Structure formats: C-alpha cells, structure tokens
Amino acid sequence: MANEDKKDFNAMLNDSKNMPEIKMITDEKSIKKYGGNRMYLAPPREYDRVMRLVPPGKLITVGTIREYFAKESGADFTEPITAGIFVSIAAWASFQREDDKTPYWRTLKANGELNEKYPGGIEAQKEMLEKEGHTIIQKGRTNIRYYVKEYEKVLFALS
C-alpha cells in the first residue's frame, strides 16, 4: 500500500464490502489449487477479531486464519489476496488508534515470514517479536527475508 499516512484504515477496517460471502468459482486451475469451488470472503473486521485472540508469546499465520474462516463458513477455502490486504488493513488501523490495539505483529506470512507491509516494516515487527521472546532469522543472499525461528512451536490454535 502507498500513502498510508493519508488513509483512514479504521474506516477501511469497518467497511464490510458486502462480506462475508461465499462465491462459487469456475476456474479449473483455482479449483484444483484450493481443493474446491466454494470460496469464502471474510470482511476486514473478522481478520482483526482473530488477530486480537493471539496472546503474547504465541503466533499465527495468515494461512491459519484463512483455514479457520473456510472451516467455520463451510467453504473450501478463503480468498488469499483479500486475506493479505485485510491483515495489513487491520495492522495499519491498529497503528492509527491511540488505544484498543490489535497485536498484528504476531500474525505472520507463510512459513513464519515477517510482513514488510506492516507499519514500520520488517524492523518494527522484528523488534516487537523479539520483545516477546522470539528469535528472528534472516534467509537469502540477494532476496533477503526474515522469519521467526521455530515459529511452529508457538503457533496459536484457533478452535
């Protein structure tokens, strides 16, 4: 996203955009990739709600949130592009609020990767995660990425 300082992310967070919704997809490649044709679209507020459940010391991935929404809604999968966007909106909305913060830094990308699109980028997320006792490792030589070491051991289980 660009021009974050000019956007009202809390307004975006509270705009349901006619969601939740289950859409039937017909693209064979997507059906095969995601294991079905029932695609769930969750509103931004739902991502924020789930991200708030993760306690200090625990972590969650966007993929886990998507799996949870699909299971809860009876869909085959949750739409992945909006998931990434809505997680970022929840992070920026929290950043813009004085209080009632969402611990967005505990929500990771796939394989425990830190999210460069959060407020303050990788450095800010890294700092907050290290304060909570997590070890951050760097991978790659040219395309450098950062991950939480052994993140699988501290994943928060959604029930």
Contacts in CASP RR format, 6 or more apart in sequence:
PFRMAT RR
TARGET T0000
AUTHOR 0000-0000-0000
METHOD contacts of the structure
MODEL  1
MANEDKKDFNAMLNDSKNMPEIKMITDEKSIKKYGGNRMYLAPPREYDRV
MRLVPPGKLITVGTIREYFAKESGADFTEPITAGIFVSIAAWASFQREDD
KTPYWRTLKANGELNEKYPGGIEAQKEMLEKEGHTIIQKGRTNIRYYVKE
YEKVLFALS
1 7 0 8 1.000
1 88 0 8 1.000
1 92 0 8 1.000
1 117 0 8 1.000
4 92 0 8 1.000
4 119 0 8 1.000
7 92 0 8 1.000
8 96 0 8 1.000
9 89 0 8 1.000
9 92 0 8 1.000
9 93 0 8 1.000
9 95 0 8 1.000
9 96 0 8 1.000
10 93 0 8 1.000
10 96 0 8 1.000
10 97 0 8 1.000
12 44 0 8 1.000
12 89 0 8 1.000
12 93 0 8 1.000
13 44 0 8 1.000
13 45 0 8 1.000
13 48 0 8 1.000
13 89 0 8 1.000
13 90 0 8 1.000
13 93 0 8 1.000
14 44 0 8 1.000
14 45 0 8 1.000
15 43 0 8 1.000
15 44 0 8 1.000
16 43 0 8 1.000
16 44 0 8 1.000
16 45 0 8 1.000
17 43 0 8 1.000
17 44 0 8 1.000
19 41 0 8 1.000
19 42 0 8 1.000
19 43 0 8 1.000
20 40 0 8 1.000
20 41 0 8 1.000
20 42 0 8 1.000
20 43 0 8 1.000
20 46 0 8 1.000
20 73 0 8 1.000
21 40 0 8 1.000
21 41 0 8 1.000
22 38 0 8 1.000
22 39 0 8 1.000
22 40 0 8 1.000
22 41 0 8 1.000
22 73 0 8 1.000
22 74 0 8 1.000
22 75 0 8 1.000
23 38 0 8 1.000
23 39 0 8 1.000
23 41 0 8 1.000
23 79 0 8 1.000
24 37 0 8 1.000
24 38 0 8 1.000
24 39 0 8 1.000
25 31 0 8 1.000
25 36 0 8 1.000
25 37 0 8 1.000
25 39 0 8 1.000
26 37 0 8 1.000
31 37 0 8 1.000
34 76 0 8 1.000
34 77 0 8 1.000
35 76 0 8 1.000
35 77 0 8 1.000
36 76 0 8 1.000
36 77 0 8 1.000
37 76 0 8 1.000
38 74 0 8 1.000
38 75 0 8 1.000
38 76 0 8 1.000
38 77 0 8 1.000
39 75 0 8 1.000
39 76 0 8 1.000
39 77 0 8 1.000
39 78 0 8 1.000
39 79 0 8 1.000
40 69 0 8 1.000
40 70 0 8 1.000
40 73 0 8 1.000
40 74 0 8 1.000
40 75 0 8 1.000
40 77 0 8 1.000
40 78 0 8 1.000
40 79 0 8 1.000
41 78 0 8 1.000
41 79 0 8 1.000
41 82 0 8 1.000
42 69 0 8 1.000
42 73 0 8 1.000
42 78 0 8 1.000
42 82 0 8 1.000
42 83 0 8 1.000
42 86 0 8 1.000
43 86 0 8 1.000
44 86 0 8 1.000
44 89 0 8 1.000
44 90 0 8 1.000
46 69 0 8 1.000
46 86 0 8 1.000
47 65 0 8 1.000
47 83 0 8 1.000
47 86 0 8 1.000
47 87 0 8 1.000
47 89 0 8 1.000
47 90 0 8 1.000
48 90 0 8 1.000
48 93 0 8 1.000
48 94 0 8 1.000
48 102 0 8 1.000
50 60 0 8 1.000
50 65 0 8 1.000
50 68 0 8 1.000
50 158 0 8 1.000
51 60 0 8 1.000
51 65 0 8 1.000
51 87 0 8 1.000
51 90 0 8 1.000
51 102 0 8 1.000
51 103 0 8 1.000
51 104 0 8 1.000
51 106 0 8 1.000
51 107 0 8 1.000
52 102 0 8 1.000
52 103 0 8 1.000
53 156 0 8 1.000
53 158 0 8 1.000
54 60 0 8 1.000
54 103 0 8 1.000
54 106 0 8 1.000
54 107 0 8 1.000
54 156 0 8 1.000
55 156 0 8 1.000
56 103 0 8 1.000
56 132 0 8 1.000
57 106 0 8 1.000
57 132 0 8 1.000
57 133 0 8 1.000
57 134 0 8 1.000
57 154 0 8 1.000
58 106 0 8 1.000
58 154 0 8 1.000
58 155 0 8 1.000
58 156 0 8 1.000
59 106 0 8 1.000
59 107 0 8 1.000
59 108 0 8 1.000
59 112 0 8 1.000
59 134 0 8 1.000
59 148 0 8 1.000
59 151 0 8 1.000
59 154 0 8 1.000
59 155 0 8 1.000
59 156 0 8 1.000
60 106 0 8 1.000
60 107 0 8 1.000
60 108 0 8 1.000
60 155 0 8 1.000
60 156 0 8 1.000
60 158 0 8 1.000
61 107 0 8 1.000
61 108 0 8 1.000
61 109 0 8 1.000
61 110 0 8 1.000
61 112 0 8 1.000
61 151 0 8 1.000
61 155 0 8 1.000
62 83 0 8 1.000
62 84 0 8 1.000
62 87 0 8 1.000
62 107 0 8 1.000
62 108 0 8 1.000
62 109 0 8 1.000
62 110 0 8 1.000
63 83 0 8 1.000
63 110 0 8 1.000
64 155 0 8 1.000
64 156 0 8 1.000
64 158 0 8 1.000
65 78 0 8 1.000
65 83 0 8 1.000
65 87 0 8 1.000
65 107 0 8 1.000
65 158 0 8 1.000
66 77 0 8 1.000
66 78 0 8 1.000
66 80 0 8 1.000
66 83 0 8 1.000
67 78 0 8 1.000
68 158 0 8 1.000
69 75 0 8 1.000
69 78 0 8 1.000
70 76 0 8 1.000
70 77 0 8 1.000
70 78 0 8 1.000
87 104 0 8 1.000
87 107 0 8 1.000
87 115 0 8 1.000
88 115 0 8 1.000
88 117 0 8 1.000
88 118 0 8 1.000
90 102 0 8 1.000
90 104 0 8 1.000
91 102 0 8 1.000
91 104 0 8 1.000
91 105 0 8 1.000
91 107 0 8 1.000
91 115 0 8 1.000
91 117 0 8 1.000
91 118 0 8 1.000
91 119 0 8 1.000
92 118 0 8 1.000
92 119 0 8 1.000
93 102 0 8 1.000
94 101 0 8 1.000
94 102 0 8 1.000
94 104 0 8 1.000
95 104 0 8 1.000
95 119 0 8 1.000
104 118 0 8 1.000
105 118 0 8 1.000
105 124 0 8 1.000
105 125 0 8 1.000
105 128 0 8 1.000
105 129 0 8 1.000
106 129 0 8 1.000
106 132 0 8 1.000
106 156 0 8 1.000
107 115 0 8 1.000
108 114 0 8 1.000
108 115 0 8 1.000
108 148 0 8 1.000
108 151 0 8 1.000
109 115 0 8 1.000
111 147 0 8 1.000
112 147 0 8 1.000
112 148 0 8 1.000
112 151 0 8 1.000
113 145 0 8 1.000
113 146 0 8 1.000
113 147 0 8 1.000
114 122 0 8 1.000
114 125 0 8 1.000
114 126 0 8 1.000
114 129 0 8 1.000
114 136 0 8 1.000
114 145 0 8 1.000
114 146 0 8 1.000
114 147 0 8 1.000
114 148 0 8 1.000
115 121 0 8 1.000
115 122 0 8 1.000
115 125 0 8 1.000
116 122 0 8 1.000
118 124 0 8 1.000
118 125 0 8 1.000
122 146 0 8 1.000
126 136 0 8 1.000
126 146 0 8 1.000
129 136 0 8 1.000
129 148 0 8 1.000
130 136 0 8 1.000
134 148 0 8 1.000
134 149 0 8 1.000
134 151 0 8 1.000
134 154 0 8 1.000
135 148 0 8 1.000
135 149 0 8 1.000
135 150 0 8 1.000
136 146 0 8 1.000
136 147 0 8 1.000
136 148 0 8 1.000
136 149 0 8 1.000
137 146 0 8 1.000
137 147 0 8 1.000
137 148 0 8 1.000
137 149 0 8 1.000
138 144 0 8 1.000
138 145 0 8 1.000
138 146 0 8 1.000
138 147 0 8 1.000
139 145 0 8 1.000
139 146 0 8 1.000
139 147 0 8 1.000
148 154 0 8 1.000
END
